[in-house]
């Protein structure tokens, strides 16, 4: 079966437009976050919004209990990452580590954290 070039070009243009619209919608979520900045920050809401708590990245190993649960985190560091816990006093059945470059909503509300070397 032969497909005329005009129909093929039109179909290709539509497919490209759909792909670009989908790509644009996917990148819009990144725009919700505050700009990346050196350090580590915990946010009370998702996508880097809400009350901000600054993490002391030089305080390795000390457990810090948060005054309010954290729902998202942003870390920009070459040497440290943050381990988050669902319970106060760095307790809970599981923990979640960020890495030294991270920007993420947490899988659950974190009530405490400690800093480790990356």
C-alpha positions, 0 to 999 in steps of 0.5 A, spaced: 500 500 500 502 506 498 501 512 502 502 519 499 507 524 502 503 529 504 499 524 508 505 522 511 508 529 513 502 531 516 502 524 520 509 526 522 507 533 524 502 531 528 506 525 532 511 530 533 506 535 536 503 530 541 510 528 543 513 535 544 506 537 548 507 531 552 514 533 553 512 540 555 507 537 560 512 532 563 517 538 565 512 543 568 513 539 574 520 541 575 518 548 574 514 548 581 521 547 585 525 552 587 531 554 584 537 549 586 542 552 591 548 549 595 546 546 601 540 541 603 533 543 605 527 540 607 520 542 605 513 541 609 509 540 603 511 537 596 515 540 590 519 544 595 513 548 598 511 550 605 515 551 611 523 550 609 528 547 614 535 548 612 539 542 614 546 543 617 550 538 612 557 539 616 553 535 622 554 528 620 551 522 624 547 527 629 539 525 629 535 531 628 527 531 629 523 536 625 518 540 628 513 539 623 513 533 618 517 534 611 514 532 605 520 534 600 527 535 600 532 538 595 540 537 596 546 540 592 552 538 595 559 534 593 560 531 599 554 529 604 547 526 603 541 526 608 537 520 610 530 521 612 526 517 617 518 516 618 519 516 626 522 521 631 529 520 633 531 517 627 526 511 628 522 507 623 522 500 620 525 504 613 529 510 611 530 514 605 537 517 603 537 522 598 544 522 595 548 528 594 544 531 588 537 530 589 530 534 588 524 529 590 518 528 594 518 523 599 514 517 599 512 518 606 512 524 611 519 524 615 519 526 622 527 526 623 533 525 619 541 525 619 547 527 615 552 522 612 558 522 607 556 521 600 
